[in-house]
């Protein structure tokens, strides 16, 4: 049985959104976890906290753009603007 076109469009949009917007969130989250290793390397805590702050801001920005993109896709599929 062939799936309706609507389902294939939704599947494509969700995959595209994941690849372009949510994958960077996962990468930044992983790097955020790795910043604690700086303590073992002798990096000052101020530098580590600064790097962590940068990653938190980047994660927020990536999530914001992903949310906006998904809202645009949903409104485009439903025909409302």
C-alpha positions as CSV (number, residue, x, y, z in Angstrom):
1,X,0.0,0.0,0.0
2,X,1.4,3.4,-1.0
3,X,1.5,6.1,1.7
4,X,-0.4,9.3,1.0
5,X,1.6,12.3,-0.3
6,X,0.9,14.2,3.0
7,X,2.7,11.6,5.1
8,X,5.8,11.6,2.8
9,X,5.9,15.4,2.9
10,X,5.7,15.4,6.7
11,X,8.4,12.7,6.9
12,X,10.7,14.7,4.6
13,X,10.2,17.9,6.6
14,X,10.9,16.3,9.9
15,X,14.0,14.6,8.6
16,X,15.2,17.8,7.0
17,X,14.6,19.7,10.2
18,X,16.5,17.2,12.3
19,X,19.5,17.2,10.0
20,X,19.8,20.9,9.6
21,X,18.7,22.2,13.0
22,X,18.6,19.5,15.7
23,X,21.8,17.7,14.9
24,X,23.9,20.8,15.8
25,X,22.1,20.9,19.2
26,X,23.2,17.3,19.8
27,X,26.8,18.2,18.8
28,X,26.9,21.3,21.0
29,X,25.5,19.3,23.9
30,X,28.2,16.7,23.5
31,X,30.9,19.4,23.4
32,X,29.3,21.0,26.4
33,X,29.8,17.7,28.3
34,X,33.4,17.6,27.2
35,X,34.3,21.0,28.6
36,X,34.5,19.5,32.0
37,X,37.6,17.6,30.9
38,X,39.4,20.9,30.9
39,X,39.6,20.6,34.7
40,X,41.8,17.5,34.2
41,X,44.0,19.4,31.7
42,X,44.6,22.2,34.2
43,X,42.5,24.9,32.5
44,X,41.2,27.6,34.8
45,X,37.6,27.3,35.9
46,X,36.8,30.8,34.5
47,X,37.8,29.7,31.0
48,X,35.7,26.5,31.3
49,X,32.6,28.4,32.5
50,X,33.0,30.8,29.6
51,X,33.2,28.0,27.1
52,X,30.2,26.4,28.6
53,X,28.3,29.6,28.4
54,X,29.1,29.9,24.7
55,X,27.8,26.4,24.1
56,X,24.6,27.0,26.0
57,X,23.9,30.1,24.0
58,X,24.6,28.2,20.7
59,X,22.2,25.4,21.8
60,X,19.5,28.0,22.5
61,X,20.0,29.7,19.1
62,X,19.8,26.3,17.3
63,X,16.6,25.4,19.2
64,X,15.1,28.8,18.4
65,X,15.8,28.4,14.7
66,X,14.5,24.8,14.7
67,X,11.3,25.9,16.4
68,X,10.7,28.7,13.9
69,X,11.4,26.4,10.9
70,X,9.0,23.8,12.2
71,X,6.3,26.5,12.7
72,X,6.8,27.7,9.2
73,X,6.5,24.1,7.9
74,X,3.3,23.4,9.8
75,X,1.7,26.7,8.7
76,X,2.8,25.9,5.1
77,X,1.2,22.4,5.3
78,X,-2.0,23.7,6.8
79,X,-2.3,26.5,4.3
80,X,-2.4,29.3,6.9
81,X,0.0,32.1,7.1
